[in-house]
Amino acid sequence: MESPAARNPNWLDLPRELTASILHRLGAIELLETAQKVCTTWRNICKDPAMWRTVDMRNSGRTYALPYNLEKMTMHAVDLSCGQLEVINIENFVGFVDSTSSQLKRLRLVRCYDGISPEAFSEAFKKLPLLEELHLYFTVFDKQVIEVAGRFCTLLKSFKLNIHSYEHPRRCDDEALAIAESMPELRNLQLFGNKMTDDGLRAILDKCPHLESLDLRQCFNVTLAGDVGNRCFERIKDLKRPLDSTDGCGFHTELFPGEFDSDFRYGYAPADFPLVYDKADYDGATDSSDIDSLDYDGASDSSDIDSVDYDDHPDPNHPDY
């Protein structure tokens, strides 16, 4: 008959590398709010900068209902990476700019339409020379920032700029021209709901010779007529046309009636953005997390990591204690 010990092995007997691999599958929130409180061993593993090369702070968009401050948690997670951060996903807040690692390779921002200026974005990109992927969803961005991103992030291979679409958008090629002039190494480009015309698309095709994937869904000023369309069909391996289905795009795709909203600098107001998300975009992905049991309601500073009271493992006789 199997012994109780065999049925319930002690997790602390696992090799440290295996434990770290298991914990690494958790998101940042689970690491900071749960795993690091279990025991001293897990706490020390969770403090290893290698655990924080990827910080994924994706959430349901309902930040007001969460019991902790995601922005503070993100800043803490970035601090814990000790400059080794390579990938960061952020939604609904943008307090990461000054602390972002120069090793960052992938940056994804969702609904960061308030609280950060184009100047702050520009300063951040100057510190990200290794960035390869920049994906922006419903995030305030203009042509000057695109130019700065392309100028300083010379390794950029994938760029996504997605906004809500209007049924009758005004024509504007500013962003397309900025991409064409500053991002010549792009392989993947998605401009969901952009206002560009065939002229802007032509400039991109002229200046981005390595482009393999191009998503033009809801770019209603693009007709793909004549030589522009022929070049796309012949050269682009993965082409999504303006009227193609938006299934699987991951985020809200409702069209706004009427024309481009000229009352706002970027053609849309923060109030235009509903807090909705596609469940499929989050299936299989865990929340990100910070590490020690800091007061994420606003009291603690991320620097007081060692002053936090941690719960001990229920086995006080284990040699790790």
N, C-alpha and C positions, 0 to 999 in steps of 0.2 A: 504493500500500500504506500502511495506517495506521501512523503512527510509534509507537514505544514510549511516548513522552510522551502521545500522544492516548489510548492504551489505558490508561495508568496516570496519570491526572491527580494533581497534588499537592494534597492536601486543604488545605494551608495557603494556597493561592491562592483559596480560597472566601471570599466576603464574610463578615465577622465575624457579621452577623445570621443568615446562612444556617447557618453552623457552630453558632451557639448554638441555633438551632431544631432541628438534628439531634441535638445533644448533649442537649437538653432531653427528648428522647424516651427517653433512658436513665433507669434508676432511680437512686436515691441510691447504692446500693452500687456500681454500675458507674461512676458519676461519681467516687466517692471512691477506689475501688480500681483503676480502670483509666484512664478518660478523662483525668483530670487529671495523669496521669503521662506522657502521650504527649509533650507539648512545652509550652513556656512559653505559647504562645498559648492552647492548650486549658486550661492551668492557670488563666490569668487569666479566661477565660470561665467556668470552673467556680466561680470565687470571686465571681462577680457575684451579689448578693442576689436578682436577678430569677430566677435558676435554681432558687431554693429557696423559691418561694412555695407549692409543693406538695412535701411530703415523704411518700413512700409506703414504709413499712417493713413491708409485708406479707411473710410468709414461710410456709413449709410447716408451721410449728408445731414443727419439730425444731431449736430454737435450740442445743441441746447439741452438734449436729453441725457447726455453722458455725465457720469458722476465725477469726471476729472477734466482737467484742462489739457486738451490735446496739444495746444501750442507749447505749453511748458514741457510736456512729455517729449515732444519732438526735439526741443532745444536740448533737453537732458540726454536724449539718445545720441544726438550729434556730438555732444561733449564726450560721451563715453566711447565714441569711435576713435578719439585721439588722432584725428587727421586721416584715418584710414577709410572714411566713408566713400563708397563707390556708387551706390544707388539710393535714391530717396524718392518716395511717393508721398505727396501732400495734398490734402483736400481742405478747402474752406478757411485756411489760415496760411500765413506766409512769414512767420517769425524766424525763418531759417537763414536769411541772406548772409548776415555777417559771420555766421558760424560754419557755413558750408565748407566741406573739405575740398582742397585743391585736387584730390584724387578722384573726385566724382566723375562717373562715366555716364550715368543715366539720371535724368531729372524729369519728373512727371508732376505737374501742378493741375489741380482741378478746382474750379470755382474760386480762384484767388483773385476776385475782381474788386476787392476793397482793401485798403490798408497798406498798399505798397505802390510806390511811384515808378514810372519808367526809368528814372535816374537810379533808383535802388536796384532794379533789375540789371541795368547796364553795369553798375559797379560789381554786381555779383558775377556776371559772365566774365569779367576781366580776371577773376580768380579761378576760373574753371577751364584750364587749358586742355584737359583730357576728356572733356565732355563729348560723347558720341551720339547720345539720344536726348532730344528735347521735345517733350510732349506736353502740350498746353490745351486744356479744355475749359472753355468759358472763363478765360483768364485775360485780364486787361493787358494788351500788348500792342505796340505800334511799330511802324517801319523803322524808326530810329533804334529801337531795342533789337529788332531783327538784325539790323546792320551790325550792331555791337556784338551780338551773339555770334554771327558769322565771322566777324573779324578776329575775335579772340578765341573762339572755339573752333579751331581749324580742323579738328578731327571729326566734326559733326557729320554723321551718316544718315540720321533719321530725324525728321522734323515734322511735328503735327501741330496744327493751329486750328482748333475747332471752336466755332461760335454758333449761337442760335441763328437760324436763317429767316430771311424775309421773302415773301412771295415775289416781291418786285424790288429787289435791292438796287440801289444806285450803283453806277459803274465806278470802280476804283481799282487801279492796278498798283497802288503804292506798295502793298505788302509783297505782291508777286515780284515786282521789280527789285525790292530789297533782298528777297530770297535769291533771285537770279544773280545779283551782283556780289553777294557775300557768302553763299553756301555752295560752292562749285563741286564739293565732294559728296553731295547727297546721293544716297541710294534709294531712300524711301521718303516720300513726301505725301502728307495728307493735309488738305486745305478744306475742311468740311464747312460748308456755308459761307465761303469766301465771296467777295464782291468782284473779283477779278474778271477780266474779259479774255478773249482769245489772244489779244496782244500781250497781256501779262503771261499767259501760258506759253506763248511763243518765246518770250524772253527766258523763261525757265528752261525750256527745251534747248535753247541756244547755249545757255551758260552752265547747265548741269548735265554734262555728257554721260555721267555714270548712273543716271536715274533708272531704276528698275521697277519701282512700284509707285503708282500715282493715284491718289484718291481724290476725286473732284465732286463727290456727292453733294448735292444742293448748292453747287456753284452755278446759279441759274443764268449768269451772264456769259458763261462759256458755251459755245455752240458746237465746237469740234468740227467746224466746217472747213473744207478746203485742205490746204497743206498742213495746218495744225493738227487736224484730226488724223490725217494720213500718217504723220510722224508719230503720233501717239500710238496708233494701232500697230505700226510696224516695229516700233522700238521698245515700248513699255511692256514688260512681261506681265505685270499685274495692274490693269487699268480699271478703275471704277469711274463710270461716267456720271454727269450731274443728276440724271434721273434714275440711276440705279437704286435698288432697294437699300434702305438704311438698316436692315436687319443685321444684328451683330455688331453694330458700331459701339455699343457699350454705354451710351449716354442718351439723354433726352434729345429727341429729334423733331419736336413739334415745330411747324412753321408759324412764324408770326404773320398775321394778315397785313396787307398794305405795304408801305415802302420802308426803306431804311430810316431809322429814327435819328434825325439830324439834331435833336435837342441835346444829344450826349456826344462827347468827344469820339467815342468808339462805335457809335451807332446803336448802342443799347445801354440800358440802365441796369444797375444791380438788381432792381426789383423785377427785371425781366427773367431772372434765373430762378426757376422753381427748384426746390431741394428734392430732386428725384434722382434715381439712379437705376441702372440695369442690374438686377440681381445676378445675372450671369457673369457680370464683370467681377463679381466678388466671390463666386462659388470657388471653393478650394483655396482661397487666400485668407490668411489669418490677419487679425489686427496687429499693428505694430505696437511695440511697447518700449518703455524706458526701463530703468532698472531698479534702484532701491525704492523703498516705500516712502518716497517724498510726498509732501503735501501738494498735490497738483491743483488744489483749489486756490493756490496763490500764496501760501505762507512761506514755503521753503525755497531755497536756492539750490540749483543743481550741484553746487560745489560742496554741499554738506552731506555727500553720499555716505561717508563713514560714520556720521553721527546718528544714523537711523537705527531704531531698535528692530531687530529681525527676530522672527519666531524661530526657535530651535527645532531640529528634527525630533520626532516623538521618541527616538531611541537615544537617551542620554549616554548610554554606555558604548555607543559606537566610537571607534578610535578617532574619527574625524572631529570629535567634540572634546 
